[in-house]
């Protein structure tokens, strides 16, 4: 049954070629939802057909999670056929090659059309993006998201027990017998279509935000690299707050132990400790224990910095009203 793109999932791509995308009818899973959503974004002028009829599948420009063949050149992205062994390239772990995660339809579509989706998204958002950035984003999204959709769909593992995780949450949108009770086949199919559209809109929203965040991380790296370093290069000063800096500082600035930046409200400058490694709660150097939990005048009395604002009880972050005050706090922490 043909259905149009979900009204809450605005077109991403720029192709005006009329395209037919086929997938199976009935219950859906995250891999077919994701694969169809990618193609909808790359080919905004499309018709979506949910069917089990082979003649309709064969007539479509793309077939996702149905049809019994994998041939990216002809738009076939199924993984259920006998003999299918598609998988990501092997990678080295401790000197040995480890097989890559096997593909489901999500990974098959992303590996072929992920770059086009990212470029189309960037164009729609007004971002200039080069090939190297596209490659990094596609690889990152596959590593952080798509491979796990494939793992769950193919039974390679249970990465999200219960209903925790995108695959399980998407599955919750399927209709069930109590909702369908009393409906004829037409009404039931309409409800299923509505839920499928909803699932695509939700999945693409998460995907688009993940792409945006990764692009922001890449753009931040150059800004962090060019930021001034103070106090014998041990303190990094960022003119903007909110940007990710941990990766660059840990891998390229081993001497930096504190980072200063304006807070999100713009009414103070914060000094943050640098962790020993990404994700760690252990800092290269803590702020002084004598500052722990103090605020305003109490902290100013201990530090001598008149515009002191606060120091966290766990001494990993502190703040002052001015940049000069924050730099004074950093100098005191280094001397402590």
N, C-alpha and C positions, 0 to 999 in steps of 0.2 A: 504494500500500500504506500503510494508516494506521500511524503510529507516535506514541508519546507523547513528551512533553517529556523531554529528556535528564536523567537522575537527578542529574547534577553541575551542572545549571543551574537553581537554585531559582527559583520564581516571583518575579517582581518586582511585577506589577500586582495590583490588587484586584478586577478584574472577575470575576464568577462566571458570566457568560454563556458557555454552551458555544459554542465558535467552531471552525470548520474552516479551516485554513490549507493551501493547496495550493502546491506548487512542483514543478519538473520532477524526474524521476528521472534516474538515471545520474550522470555526473560533475558535481560542484558547483564553484562559484567563490565568491570572497569576497562578491560582491554578493548572491547569493541566500542564502548563509549569514547574512550580516548582516541582510538584510531580514526573513527568517524569524525570526531571533533577537529582533529588536525586537518583532515582533508576539507572539511567545511570552511576552515580558516584560510586555507590556501586557495580554494576554489569557491568564492562566495556566491557565484552564480551556479547553483547546484539544485538538484532534486535528490532527495534521500528516499530510498526504497527499502523497507524492512520486509523481507520475504524469505521463504525457503524454496521457492520455485526456481529451478535451475535455469530455465529460459530467461527469466528476468535478471538473474545474477549474471549470466553470460552476456546479456545485452548492456550491462552497466559499464561505465568507464572504470569504476573501481569496485572491488568486492572486499569487504573487511570481515574477517572472522567467519567466512562462509565461502563455499564454492569449491573447496577441495584442492587448491593449488596456491603456490607461492611463486610469483613472477612479477617483480617490481616493475619491469619494463612494460607489462601489460596491465598493471594496476591490480594484481591479484595478491591479497594479503591474508591468506588462511594458514593455519598451522595444525589443523586437526587430521590431515591426510596421513596415510600410512607412509612411513619412510622419511617423514619430515625430521630434519636434524639441524635446523637453523639455530645458530647461537652467536653471541658476541665473541670477538676474538679472545683467545687465551691470554692470560696475563701472568707475569712472573711474581711469585711469592716465595721469599727465602731461597731464591735461586732455582726454583722449579716452576714449570708452566702449569697453571691452574685453568681448567676449562672455563670459558665465559658463560654467563647466564643464558640459558636457552630462551629463544624468542617466543612470545605470544604475539597476537596481532598488534598490540600497542607498540611493541618494540620494532616490529616489521615496518609499520607505517612511519614511526619516528625516525628510524635509520635512513629512510628514503626521503621523507618530506619534512623532517624536523628543521633543516636549514632554511627551506622556503618559508616555513611557518614563522621562524624567528625573524627573517628579513621582512616578511609582510607585517608582522607585529611592530617592528622598529619603524618601518615606513609610516604606518598608521599613527604612531605616537610622535613622529617628527624627529626620530633619532637617527643620526648617521652612524652606520655600523660597518666595520670592515670584515673581511672574510675570516681573519684570525679570531675576532671576537665572536662571530657566529659559531665557529667550530668549538670554541671553549664553552659557549652557552649550551649548545646542543649536547656536548659530551657531559657537562655538568648535570643537565636535566635528566639525561639517561641514567647517570650514576646515582642521582639522589631520588629519582621518582620512577622513571619508566621501567627500569629493571625489576623493581619491586612489584609493579603491576603484573609483569610477566611471570615472576616467581609464584605469585599467588594463583594466577589463572591456570598455570600449567601444573600446579601441585608440587613444585620444586621445594616449597617451604611455606611455613605459616609465619609471615613476618609481622602480622598484626592480629594476635589472638582476639577472640570475641568480635566486637564490632569496632575495634580500634584500628584506624588506618583507612586510607582513601578507598581501597578495593571493597572493604566491608561496608563502608558508609554508602558508597554508590549502590551496592547490592540492596541496601535497605529501601531504595526508591522503587524497587520492583513492586508490582501489585501483588496482592495475596487473595486467598479464596474468600475472605470475609468482605473485602472491598468489592470483589467481582460477583458476589452472590446476587442472583436475580437479574444480572445483565445478559443481554443477548451478545452474540459474537461481535457484532459491529461496535456496540458500546464498550465491550471489553478491549477490543483492539484500539479504540480511541483513547481509553485511559492509559493503556500501555504506551502508546505513542507519546502522550503528554508527559509521562514519567521519563521516557527516554530522552525527550527534548530537555527536560529539566536537568537530567543527569549530565548531558553534554554542556549545558550552560554553566553548571557548577564546576565541572572539571576544567573547562576552558578558563574560568575565572581564576582558579588556583594556578593553572599553568601560566597564564599571562602575568600574574603577580610574581611567580617564581622567575620568569624570564626577566622581568623588570628589576627584581632584586639582584639577580646575577649581573646584569648590565651595570647596575649602580656599583656593585663591588668592583667590577673591572675599571670603571671610570674613577673610583675612589683611589685605586692603587697609584695612579700617576700623581694625583693630588697629594697623597701621603708622602710619596717619594720626594716631592719638591718642597714640602713644608719645612720651615726653619727649625733648627735644633738649638736649644738654649743650654746654658749652664754646662759648658764643656761637652756639648752634644749628648747629654744624658736625659734631656727633656725635649720631647717633640711638641711643637705648638701647631695645632690645627686651627685654621681660621673659621672653619665650619664644624658644627657638632653633628652627631648622628651618622657619620660615615664610618664604615668598617676600616679598621687600621691594624688589627691584630696580625694578620698574615704578613704584611709587609714589614712591620716592626720586628716580628720574631725571626723572619728569614733574612732580612736585609739590614737591620739596625740593632745588632746585639748589645750595643752600649746603652741604648735607650731603656730607662727603667720607669719613667713617668710620662704620661701624655696629658697635655692641657688643651681644653677646647671649651667653647661656649655651650651652655646647656640649652635645651630645646625652648625654654621660655625666654632666653636672651637676657636674663637679669643676673647672671653670675657666670663665672668661669670655673670649671671643674678640673681637678687633678686626679688622674686615674692611674693605678698601678698597672704594670705590664705582667701578664702571667708567664710562668716558666714555659708553658706550651699551650697551644690552642685548646680551649675548653677546661683548663685547669683553674682551680680556685686558689692555687698557691702562686704568690707573686714573686717576681725576681727580688723585689724590695718592698716591704710594707711601709706605710706611713707610720709615724711614731705612735706607740701604744698610749702615750700620755694624751693623745688627741681623741681617743676612741669615744664616740658617743657625744662629744661636746658640740654645742651650737652657739652661734652669735658671740655674745660678750664673754661667755665661758671659754670658748675657743680662742678668742682674741686675747684674753688675759694670759693664756698659756703660750700662744705663739708670738704675741707682739704684733700680729698682722691685724690692723684695725677693722678691716672689712671682711674678716673671716665669717663664713656662713655656717658650715657644719663639717663634721668628719664622721663617717660611718663607723658604727660600733666594731665592724670587722676590719677597719683601717685599710680599705682598698680604694676609697674615693673620698675626696674632700672638696670644698668649694670656697670661693671668695667672690665678692661683688665685682672686682676689677681684675683685669689681666695681670696688672702689677702685683696685686695681692696673691693671686694664684702662683705666680712665679716666686714670690717670697716664700710661700708655703713649700714649694718644691725645693727651694734652696735649703730651707730648714730641714726638710726630710732627708735630703742628701747628706747634710752635715751631721745628722743625728747618729 
